[in-house]
Amino acid sequence: MKIEATYDIIIAGGGLSGLSLAWYLAKGGYDKQVLVVDSTFAPVNNKTWCFWTNQPPPFLHILYRKWEKARVSVSDYETFQNLNEFNYYCIRSSDFKECVLKELRQHKNFHLAEENILDLSSNKDKAILLTKNGKHYLADYIFQSIKPPQQLDPSEVEYSLVQHFLGYEIKTNNRIFDPETFTLMDFENNFSPGIGFIYVLPFSPQHALIEFTVFSKSVLAKTEYKQRIALYLQQNFKLDEKDYEVKRQEYGEIPMEIRPHIPFYNDGTNIVNLGTVGGQTKPTTGYTFLRIQDYTQQLSQSLITDNRLVPPPQSPKRFRYYDLWLLHILSTSSEESLLLFKSLFKNNKLDEILRFLGEDSSFFQDLKIMSSVPSRPFLKAIWKNFF
Ligand SMILES: Cc1cc2nc3c(=O)[nH]c(=O)nc-3n(C[C@H](O)[C@H](O)[C@H](O)COP(=O)(O)OP(=O)(O)OC[C@H]3O[C@@H](n4cnc5c(N)ncnc54)[C@H](O)[C@@H]3O)c2cc1C
C-alpha cells in the first residue's frame, strides 16, 4: 500500500456536514492537519437548506432569505400566520460552500483534495481512505458523510419512507408572489400512495422556488413532479409555461426512517458517521440542517480541547415514539394522514407545531397537540408498535 499522506483528521465528503465540521474546527483554532476530500468543490447551487429557530441562526452572514409569515393549505382549510416565536431561514448550498472553502483556504493546516472516494477502512491505529485513483490517505479519525454504515442491517430499519421532491426556481415578469409569506405545505387532496404537497419559497414578487414534495415508499418519474408544479402555477397564479423561466431545478430524496444509531462506519472506532448517513435527519420531517450544526459544533469543540469524540445528541425517547407512530400512519393511509395534518394545522398555532417538530416542546404541550388530532390512527399505530 503506497501512502499518499497522513493527517490527524480526514473529512470524507465536503457537503453540509463535512464542511460544517471543517468550518467549526477552523474557526475554533484547531491546529492539527486536516484533509477534506470530495469529488468536487465547485460551489453548486443544488440545495436550498431551510430551518427554523428562535436562536441567532448559524451562518447569519450568508442567509439568503428569512420569513416571519407562513401559509398552509390542507383540504378545505387554509391558514396564514405570523411566526411569533420562530423565524424561517434559508441558505443556498452554493453560498455555504463558497464561504466555508474561502475560510479553509486561509488556514495552512486545512487541505482540500478533489478525489472520488472508493473505500474507507481501519487498521489498529489508523483510518484509511482509498481514492478511485488508488491513493491511500491515513488519519487518526475519518469523519464520513458519503456512505451508510457497513453494519446497517436493512431489516432493522422501520417504516422506510422517502421524502422526495423536485423544485423549479422560476422567474416571471408578473408580480405574483408575496415575498413575506412562504408556503410550508399546500396539500394535494387526492394524492396516493403517500401524501403530496407543494412548498413555495418566494424570494421576491417575481422569483420563487416551487417544489412538489411527496412522503411515500418510492419516488416518482421526474415528469410527474414537473406536471404538478406546472398545474399548480397555472391554477394558483394563472401562469402558463410561457409566462415563466425555469432558472434551476432542485431534486432530493431524504430518508424518513427509524433506524438504530450506529456511530461508526465499520467495526473500528476511528471512522465516524456524519450527516444524513449518520442518522441526523428527523425521520418525520426530513429536516437535518440544524441537527448537523449542533453536532458538528459540539464535536469540533471536543476535538479542539482534548482530541475526543462525542456522540451526536439523540432525540428524547418520547419524540422517537411520536416519529414512529407518525411514520406508521404515513405509511399506512393517505386519507388518515391528510386528516391528521388538517386537524394539526387547524387546532394548533404554527409556532406550537414548529416547536413540537423541533423537539423543543414540553410534555404538556405535546399532549395538547396529540389530543388535537384524530386518536384512532394513533391508537392503531401505538397498538402495532407495542404488541
Ligand atoms: C435538495 C435537498 C434539499 C434539502 N433541503 C433541506 C432543508 O431545507 N432543510 C434541512 O434541514 N435539510 C434539507 N435537506 C436534507 C439535508 O440537510 C441535506 O441532504 C444535507 O446536504 C445533508 O448533509 P450531508 O453532509 O449528510 O450530505 P451532503 O451534503 O450530500 O454531503 C455529502 C458529500 O459527499 C460527497 N461525496 C459523496 N460520495 C462521494 C465519493 N464517493 N467521493 C467523494 N465525495 C463524495 C458529495 O459530493 C457531497 O458533497 C435537503 C436535501 C436535499 C437533497
The ligand as an SDF file (V2000), in Angstrom:
LIG
                    3D

 53 58  0  0  0  0  0  0  0  0999 V2000
  -32.1580   19.0590   -2.4880 C   0  0  0  0  0  0  0  0  0  0  0  0
  -32.1490   18.9130   -0.9950 C   0  0  0  0  0  0  0  0  0  0  0  0
  -32.6920   19.9230   -0.2080 C   0  0  0  0  0  0  0  0  0  0  0  0
  -32.6810   19.7900    1.1870 C   0  0  0  0  0  0  0  0  0  0  0  0
  -33.2450   20.7720    1.9310 N   0  0  0  0  0  0  0  0  0  0  0  0
  -33.1960   20.6900    3.2720 C   0  0  0  0  0  0  0  0  0  0  0  0
  -33.7410   21.7330    4.0660 C   0  0  0  0  0  0  0  0  0  0  0  0
  -34.3410   22.6730    3.5540 O   0  0  0  0  0  0  0  0  0  0  0  0
  -33.5940   21.6570    5.4120 N   0  0  0  0  0  0  0  0  0  0  0  0
  -32.9600   20.6010    6.0170 C   0  0  0  0  0  0  0  0  0  0  0  0
  -32.8360   20.6020    7.2430 O   0  0  0  0  0  0  0  0  0  0  0  0
  -32.4870   19.5690    5.2840 N   0  0  0  0  0  0  0  0  0  0  0  0
  -32.5880   19.5880    3.9360 C   0  0  0  0  0  0  0  0  0  0  0  0
  -32.0740   18.5580    3.1880 N   0  0  0  0  0  0  0  0  0  0  0  0
  -31.5570   17.3670    3.8940 C   0  0  0  0  0  0  0  0  0  0  0  0
  -30.0800   17.5070    4.3360 C   0  0  0  0  0  0  0  0  0  0  0  0
  -29.9120   18.6660    5.1080 O   0  0  0  0  0  0  0  0  0  0  0  0
  -29.1310   17.5620    3.1530 C   0  0  0  0  0  0  0  0  0  0  0  0
  -29.2340   16.3940    2.4030 O   0  0  0  0  0  0  0  0  0  0  0  0
  -27.6750   17.7560    3.5550 C   0  0  0  0  0  0  0  0  0  0  0  0
  -26.9520   18.0780    2.4080 O   0  0  0  0  0  0  0  0  0  0  0  0
  -27.0910   16.5120    4.2250 C   0  0  0  0  0  0  0  0  0  0  0  0
  -25.7510   16.7560    4.5170 O   0  0  0  0  0  0  0  0  0  0  0  0
  -24.6550   15.6110    4.4250 P   0  0  0  0  0  0  0  0  0  0  0  0
  -23.3720   16.1970    4.7920 O   0  0  0  0  0  0  0  0  0  0  0  0
  -25.1330   14.4150    5.1430 O   0  0  0  0  0  0  0  0  0  0  0  0
  -24.6520   15.1770    2.8810 O   0  0  0  0  0  0  0  0  0  0  0  0
  -24.1960   16.0360    1.6420 P   0  0  0  0  0  0  0  0  0  0  0  0
  -24.4090   17.4730    1.8740 O   0  0  0  0  0  0  0  0  0  0  0  0
  -24.8720   15.4080    0.4640 O   0  0  0  0  0  0  0  0  0  0  0  0
  -22.6260   15.7810    1.5500 O   0  0  0  0  0  0  0  0  0  0  0  0
  -22.0590   14.5880    1.0940 C   0  0  0  0  0  0  0  0  0  0  0  0
  -20.8470   14.9760    0.2500 C   0  0  0  0  0  0  0  0  0  0  0  0
  -20.1260   13.7850   -0.0630 O   0  0  0  0  0  0  0  0  0  0  0  0
  -19.6650   13.8780   -1.3930 C   0  0  0  0  0  0  0  0  0  0  0  0
  -19.4850   12.5070   -1.8730 N   0  0  0  0  0  0  0  0  0  0  0  0
  -20.4000   11.5120   -1.9030 C   0  0  0  0  0  0  0  0  0  0  0  0
  -19.8560   10.3830   -2.3670 N   0  0  0  0  0  0  0  0  0  0  0  0
  -18.5590   10.6720   -2.6340 C   0  0  0  0  0  0  0  0  0  0  0  0
  -17.4690    9.9070   -3.1320 C   0  0  0  0  0  0  0  0  0  0  0  0
  -17.5840    8.6030   -3.4310 N   0  0  0  0  0  0  0  0  0  0  0  0
  -16.2740   10.5220   -3.3000 N   0  0  0  0  0  0  0  0  0  0  0  0
  -16.1140   11.8370   -2.9780 C   0  0  0  0  0  0  0  0  0  0  0  0
  -17.1060   12.5990   -2.4890 N   0  0  0  0  0  0  0  0  0  0  0  0
  -18.3090   12.0200   -2.3230 C   0  0  0  0  0  0  0  0  0  0  0  0
  -20.7600   14.6370   -2.1410 C   0  0  0  0  0  0  0  0  0  0  0  0
  -20.2240   15.2780   -3.2910 O   0  0  0  0  0  0  0  0  0  0  0  0
  -21.2210   15.6300   -1.0710 C   0  0  0  0  0  0  0  0  0  0  0  0
  -20.5600   16.8670   -1.2000 O   0  0  0  0  0  0  0  0  0  0  0  0
  -32.1070   18.6380    1.7960 C   0  0  0  0  0  0  0  0  0  0  0  0
  -31.6050   17.6230    0.9840 C   0  0  0  0  0  0  0  0  0  0  0  0
  -31.6300   17.7530   -0.3890 C   0  0  0  0  0  0  0  0  0  0  0  0
  -31.1010   16.6120   -1.2250 C   0  0  0  0  0  0  0  0  0  0  0  0
  1  2  1  0
  2  3  1  0
  2 52  2  0
  3  4  2  0
  4  5  1  0
  4 50  1  0
  5  6  2  0
  6  7  1  0
  6 13  1  0
  7  8  2  0
  7  9  1  0
  9 10  1  0
 10 11  2  0
 10 12  1  0
 12 13  2  0
 13 14  1  0
 14 15  1  0
 14 50  1  0
 15 16  1  0
 16 17  1  0
 16 18  1  0
 18 19  1  0
 18 20  1  0
 20 21  1  0
 20 22  1  0
 22 23  1  0
 23 24  1  0
 24 25  2  0
 24 26  1  0
 24 27  1  0
 27 28  1  0
 28 29  2  0
 28 30  1  0
 28 31  1  0
 31 32  1  0
 32 33  1  0
 33 34  1  0
 33 48  1  0
 34 35  1  0
 35 36  1  0
 35 46  1  0
 36 37  1  0
 36 45  1  0
 37 38  2  0
 38 39  1  0
 39 40  1  0
 39 45  2  0
 40 41  1  0
 40 42  2  0
 42 43  1  0
 43 44  2  0
 44 45  1  0
 46 47  1  0
 46 48  1  0
 48 49  1  0
 50 51  2  0
 51 52  1  0
 52 53  1  0
M  END
$$$$
